Amino acid sequence: MSDKTIARIAALLNKADNTDNEHEADAFLKAAQRIATLESIDLAKARAHTRSKESTTPEQREIVIGERRQRGLTTLIELFLEIAAANDVRVAVAHNNTRVYAHGYRDDIDVVQALYVRLLPQMAAASRAFLARGDYQREEVPYSVLVRDRGTGAQVWETRYKPMATITARLEFQVGFARRIGQRLWEARRDAEAESRATDPIDPGQGASTELVLADKRKAVADYYKKYSNTGRRTHRGYRPNTVSFVSRDAGDRAGQRAKLGADTEIAHAKAALSA
């Protein structure tokens, strides 16, 4: 990815961070994803044109998510997967959830890492703030206990209620955050792909179409993933809670909508990740 493109993305991320307007921040985020998508399409078209073996080979990259026995790794993986899916990166997960293995083209993986590194601290901070407010404690969770009926003496199941557990509220909040981020990035990707299709040459002889290069690119990534994702890893099937907290999930969704990309102190790290 060129220095000029990196600079444009960094500038948009900086603008997103420096506005207090939620709609402006969302527009800047989508613009950054739009540029990343268009650049990825341009690179795919260049690969189709040159047919260089070196330039058409996806790669695998290992990314550490957390430590062994760390709680909540599933929701961190959820955030990574949402970002990866919007950038044509396939992901395998270590059996203990401590790391992921990203499969895709280098520039796409760079973008995924840069976005993840920027969004993860925001998700954690927003989650802590939500838990501190205690809104989740308004919800009660039903559970069943076996009791003896006073009239008949028979054992019967009785429904009781207990407060929502803090760990459940945290996980539900983070899933809501991650999925909202994924939706925002998908919207930007969809618009960027439509924009690229609108500029496709009418004559197929003048170059490959957006639809064709994207199909070729995604097939190459899928084939690479199938070949190199071994049995020691697994495909993440998504967060599957035993208990759902609607208050926490909705709060996480709103926080994901407000999330910004690009504090001044993060731009250098994002640039390094994008240009690695």
C-alpha positions in Angstrom: 0.0 0.0 0.0 1.5 3.3 -1.1 2.6 6.1 1.3 0.1 8.4 -0.3 -2.8 6.0 0.5 -1.6 5.5 4.0 -1.4 9.2 4.6 -5.0 9.6 3.3 -6.3 6.9 5.6 -4.3 8.4 8.6 -5.8 11.8 7.9 -9.3 10.4 7.9 -8.7 8.6 11.1 -7.4 11.7 12.7 -10.5 13.7 11.6 -12.7 11.0 13.1 -11.0 11.3 16.4 -11.2 15.1 16.5 -14.9 15.5 15.9 -17.6 15.2 18.6 -20.3 14.7 16.0 -21.2 11.0 15.9 -22.4 11.2 12.3 -19.2 12.9 11.2 -17.1 10.3 13.0 -19.1 7.5 11.2 -18.5 9.2 7.9 -14.8 9.4 8.4 -14.6 5.8 9.5 -16.5 4.7 6.4 -14.3 6.9 4.2 -11.2 5.2 5.6 -12.6 1.7 4.9 -13.7 2.9 1.5 -10.1 3.9 0.6 -8.8 0.6 1.9 -11.4 -1.3 -0.2 -10.7 0.7 -3.4 -6.9 0.3 -2.9 -7.4 -3.5 -2.4 -9.5 -3.7 -5.6 -6.8 -1.7 -7.5 -4.1 -4.1 -6.3 -6.3 -7.1 -7.3 -6.7 -5.6 -10.8 -2.9 -5.1 -11.0 -2.3 -8.7 -10.0 -4.8 -9.9 -12.6 -2.9 -7.8 -15.2 0.6 -8.8 -14.3 -0.1 -12.5 -13.4 3.0 -12.4 -11.3 3.2 -15.5 -9.1 4.8 -13.6 -6.3 2.2 -10.8 -6.3 -0.8 -13.2 -6.4 0.1 -15.3 -3.4 -1.8 -14.8 -0.1 0.0 -15.2 3.1 -0.7 -16.3 6.7 0.0 -14.1 9.7 -0.2 -15.1 13.4 -1.7 -12.4 15.7 -1.7 -12.8 19.5 -5.2 -12.1 21.0 -4.5 -12.8 24.7 -3.0 -15.1 27.3 -4.0 -18.6 28.4 -7.0 -18.7 30.7 -7.7 -15.0 30.1 -11.5 -14.5 30.3 -13.4 -12.9 27.4 -11.1 -13.9 24.6 -14.0 -15.0 22.5 -15.3 -11.4 22.2 -11.9 -10.1 21.3 -11.8 -12.7 18.5 -15.3 -11.6 17.5 -14.0 -8.0 17.0 -11.1 -9.2 14.9 -13.4 -11.4 12.8 -15.8 -8.6 12.1 -13.0 -6.4 10.8 -11.4 -9.3 8.9 -14.6 -10.2 7.1 -15.0 -6.7 5.8 -11.5 -6.9 4.3 -11.5 -10.3 2.6 -9.3 -12.0 5.3 -10.1 -15.5 6.5 -9.3 -16.4 10.0 -8.5 -19.6 11.9 -8.4 -19.6 15.7 -6.0 -21.4 18.0 -7.8 -24.1 20.1 -7.2 -22.0 23.3 -8.3 -18.7 21.7 -5.0 -17.0 22.5 -4.2 -16.2 18.9 -5.6 -16.1 15.5 -4.2 -16.9 12.1 -5.1 -14.4 9.4 -5.1 -15.6 5.8 -5.2 -13.2 2.9 -3.3 -10.6 1.0 -0.7 -8.7 2.9 -2.2 -5.3 2.4 -5.6 -6.5 3.6 -4.2 -8.1 6.7 -2.3 -4.9 7.4 -5.6 -2.9 7.3 -7.3 -5.5 9.6 -4.5 -5.3 12.2 -4.4 -1.5 12.1 -8.2 -1.3 12.7 -8.1 -3.9 15.4 -5.3 -2.3 17.3 -7.2 1.0 17.2 -10.6 -0.3 18.2 -9.6 -2.8 20.9 -8.7 -0.2 23.6 -11.9 1.7 22.8 -14.0 -1.4 23.3 -12.3 -2.2 26.6 -12.7 1.4 27.8 -16.3 1.6 26.8 -17.0 -1.7 28.5 -15.5 -0.6 31.7 -17.5 2.6 31.7 -20.7 0.7 31.1 -20.1 -1.7 33.9 -19.2 1.1 36.3 -22.6 2.7 35.6 -24.3 -0.5 36.6 -27.2 -0.3 34.1 -26.9 -4.1 33.5 -28.1 -4.7 37.1 -31.6 -3.7 36.0 -31.9 -7.1 34.3 -32.7 -10.3 36.1 -31.9 -13.8 34.8 -34.4 -16.6 35.3 -33.2 -19.9 36.7 -34.9 -23.0 37.9 -34.6 -24.8 41.3 -36.1 -28.0 42.5 -38.3 -27.5 45.5 -40.9 -29.6 47.4 -44.5 -28.6 47.0 -45.9 -27.9 50.5 -49.3 -29.2 49.6 -48.5 -32.5 47.9 -44.9 -33.0 49.0 -43.9 -33.7 45.4 -40.7 -32.1 44.0 -41.4 -29.4 41.4 -39.3 -27.0 39.4 -39.7 -23.3 40.5 -38.5 -20.3 38.5 -36.5 -17.7 40.4 -34.5 -14.7 39.4 -31.0 -13.4 40.0 -29.1 -10.3 39.0 -27.2 -10.3 35.7 -23.7 -11.4 36.2 -21.0 -8.8 35.6 -19.0 -11.1 33.3 -22.1 -11.8 31.2 -22.8 -8.1 30.9 -19.2 -7.4 29.8 -19.2 -10.1 27.2 -22.6 -9.1 25.8 -21.5 -5.4 25.6 -18.4 -6.3 23.7 -20.2 -8.5 21.2 -22.7 -5.7 20.6 -19.7 -3.3 20.0 -17.9 -5.7 17.7 -21.0 -6.5 15.5 -21.8 -2.8 15.1 -18.2 -2.1 14.0 -18.6 -5.0 11.5 -21.8 -3.5 10.1 -20.2 -0.1 9.7 -17.2 -1.5 7.8 -19.4 -3.7 5.6 -21.5 -0.6 4.6 -18.3 1.2 3.6 -17.0 -1.8 1.7 -20.3 -2.2 -0.2 -20.3 1.4 -1.2 -16.7 1.3 -2.3 -17.2 -1.8 -4.4 -20.2 -0.1 -6.1 -18.1 2.9 -6.8 -15.4 0.7 -8.4 -17.9 -1.1 -10.5 -19.2 2.2 -11.8 -15.8 3.0 -13.3 -15.2 -0.4 -14.9 -14.4 -0.2 -18.6 -17.2 -1.2 -21.0 -14.8 -3.1 -23.2 -13.6 -6.2 -21.3 -10.4 -6.0 -23.3 -9.4 -2.8 -21.5 -9.1 -4.5 -18.2 -10.6 -6.9 -15.7 -13.9 -5.9 -14.1 -14.3 -5.3 -10.4 -16.6 -8.3 -10.1 -14.1 -10.6 -11.7 -11.0 -9.5 -9.7 -12.9 -9.7 -6.4 -14.1 -13.2 -7.2 -10.6 -14.3 -8.2 -9.2 -12.7 -5.1 -11.7 -14.3 -2.7 -11.2 -17.7 -4.3 -7.5 -17.4 -4.0 -7.8 -16.6 -0.3 -10.4 -19.4 0.3 -8.1 -21.9 -1.4 -5.1 -20.7 0.5 -7.0 -20.9 3.8 -8.2 -24.4 3.0 -4.7 -25.6 2.2 -2.8 -24.0 5.1 -5.3 -23.9 8.0 -4.4 -27.1 9.8 -6.3 -29.3 12.3 -4.7 -27.6 15.3 -6.8 -24.5 14.6 -10.5 -24.1 14.1 -13.0 -21.9 12.4 -14.6 -19.6 14.9 -18.4 -20.3 15.0 -19.2 -17.0 16.7 -20.1 -16.0 20.2 -22.8 -18.3 21.7 -24.0 -17.1 25.1 -25.9 -19.1 27.6 -27.5 -15.9 28.8 -28.3 -12.8 26.8 -28.3 -9.3 28.2 -30.3 -7.0 26.0 -29.3 -3.9 28.0 -25.6 -4.7 27.6 -25.9 -5.8 24.0 -27.7 -2.5 23.1 -25.2 -0.4 25.0 -22.3 -2.1 23.2 -24.1 -1.5 19.9 -24.3 2.2 20.6 -20.7 2.4 21.7 -19.7 0.6 18.5 -21.6 3.3 16.6 -19.7 6.0 18.4 -16.3 4.4 18.2 -13.6 6.5 16.5 -10.5 5.6 14.6 -7.3 7.5 14.9 -6.2 9.2 18.0 -3.1 11.3 17.3 -1.0 8.9 19.4 -2.2 5.9 17.4 -1.6 7.2 13.8 2.1 6.2 13.8 1.1 2.7 15.0 -1.6 2.5 12.3 0.8 3.6 9.6 3.4 1.1 10.7 0.8 -1.7 10.6 -0.5 -0.6 7.2 2.9 -0.4 5.7 4.4 -3.5 7.3 
